[in-house]
Amino acid sequence: MRRTTSALLVTLAAATPLLAQRQPAAAHRRPPVPTPASVLGFQPGTERRLVDWDPVVRYFRVLAAATDRVQVRELGRTTNGAAFVAAFISSPANLARLTQLRETQRLLADPRLVPDSAAAEVLFRRGKVFVLITSSIHSTEVGGFFSPLQIAYQLASGTSPEIRSILDNTVVMLVPSLNPDGVTIVSRWYNQTLGTNAEGSAPPELYHHYTGHDNNRDWYAFTQVETRIVVDSLYDVWHPQVTLDLHQQGSNGSRIFVPPYLDPAEPNVDPLLLQGDNALGLAIAWRMTGDGFTGVAAHSVYDAWTPGRAFQHYHGAVRILTETASASLATSVNVPADSLRPGAGVDPRAPAWNFVAPWPGGQWTLNDIVRYQTASGMALLDHVTRNREEWLRTSWRVLQRATRGWPDWPYAFVIPTAGQNEVALGALLEVFRHAQVEVRAALAPFTLGRERFYPGTYVVVLRQPYAAFAKALLERQHYPDLREYPGGPPSRPYDVTAHTLSLLLGVRVLAAADSLPIALSAPVTRRPPLYQVRGLSGGGPGVVRVGLYRSYAAAADEGWTRWTFDTWGVPYESLMDSTVRAGNLASRFDAIILPSQSARALLDGLPARRYPARYAGGLGAAGVQALRDFVDAGGTLIALNQASTFAIGALDLPVADVLGDLPSSDFYAPGSILRLQLDTLDALAEGMSAQSVAWFESGPAFEVRDPTRVNVIGRFPTDPGDVLLSGWLLGAGRLAGKAALVEVHRGRGRVILFGFRPQYRGQSLATLPLLFDAVKSAAR
Ligand SMILES: [Zn+2]
């Protein structure tokens, strides 16, 4: 029998009376869910349109007011005072019982609190997956300003079964920007330069007040307020099982990267989490390919080595990174197929198992970026929803294994209190407090090996949910010797290779292989450290006048130096190119610091063909002459790491960099902790231990050409086997016995050259005194 369409609909309606009854009367309908365009004034992804931070926050507030699927929470204030917000998105029923869900999450995050596997199964059945989605920590990756709005709108307005299922099965915590200040910094710069040569360029300042791009390297040291907000009020409270972090990569590679990550993975990341990264990343690629997206690459470019970007991997959560190709900020770019370039693990012109459908090339727009990012987010949520219990179980198993300990793990790390630097000890315990690592105190004396420890000695037992985090930061890294091909040059790691925080802080720790024969206290904390330098903090009359060079070709190391000085209360003045070039510096400054930056960047700065005149040109010849005059007149120039190479040439110093242009097959140390031996009779190392550390990263190593003018304060050990403490070092023989910290006399002044980063990412408290003493020594 042939039926008309309307007859069929009538039959369906009759068969599903509930559905028919639930159609609300038009008069009771809520107003429509506001679109991002209704608040921004334009559609997200519109060519050459960026947005400040305030309208982003306004959109989330308007959205939350219009729907009971969204709640907005202000979690704190950023470095520059902006609101730091997160949107909680779920079904109205879930949002109404968030307190109860939080309790479930607390139990799921600590298997010690759950009596047996039957009780765990109950939690898996009733729990929701908490998914943390974060965006635009790197503010020139501007698609990330908009994609969270699109994701929020789709979840808030969608009526499909898929959206309803996502809302029922997950609680999405959406952080529209991990760096709100940067949204405004980049948008203002972009709008100011629209239609000029500088359109689409990076701003002439760091896009995070202190750290620039390094804000995404702070996830184990927690030096910045934004990092602390996210850790303290999202991770520590809600214990997400799945996280997605939206980033952008260059324009000429794949269109989007998803996990699996390249090798190596950090050995303390539970293999089950890595398998979760693999599965979920490929599920996103699978879904996106089905929806017609091309250029999706897995297993390329990005590795999973450093905890600096991966707090999640040590806290029971998978970390899905996506990296979408960039335009020129909000200005589209043309990317012909023959301009696509291979990266590690992928050739964007050639299909491969991890890159099944190449993108054909062509115009690439902000809208494309937002489309790809949004699709990756929705694909992730869909997959997690369909496998809700499995994701809860995965996280649980990882944390349960950590509470039992792995067979090859030590039982505990012991942190003596005697003979330690109070500030460094306080800093380490603060890190563990943020990371919810339990630190206990010995209640009785005990011996380990031949050493005796007092009651009160700290003990970190590696049988707790987040034990892997503590272990990664307290042990030494042995980075694998990976080559591009057998016998070939080293494969570049994506980032640095060492993260032994105890070494960087100068805190002594010992591994205890077996359980200790004493009782331990309940978890303890320690008063946060007070950062003060005698003779420098607080300034005042007679204090050293410090000029801190600040390039418009903004360098993260400059920001870290500024952060260090602000945190320790050491006064300084930022020195811009025009001030240096104008000369007469000796009348205004006792010490001038050049943070680590290449000689080329220091000299040439930003290119004049791209940037307005006031930002272009670097120190130039006039700046070099002014620095020479400053030293000759009695000033102290302090050059950090790469800036030392610049200083050697610019001031004609009788010191050579022995590493110079050595190929990476002869010498390679991509961010490692080395042993440093100090001459403690020298005023610049007074009060330090003779054995210290150096954060080595693209730095020089010195050979003295005229000993009458050069004091060597720090050296690498003479035995090549003794040089490396943590990370990766090829060609140790090139460094062995070479100078790492020297004082060079010139005219009536001095130049102090650091071959390492004494204030590395705010972490290396062990070597900060060397920097402060160098500053103090400039007093005239
Ligand atoms: Zn990024």
Residues whose N, C-alpha, C, O or C-beta is under 5 A from the ligand:
A	BS01	ZN	H138 H247 Q248
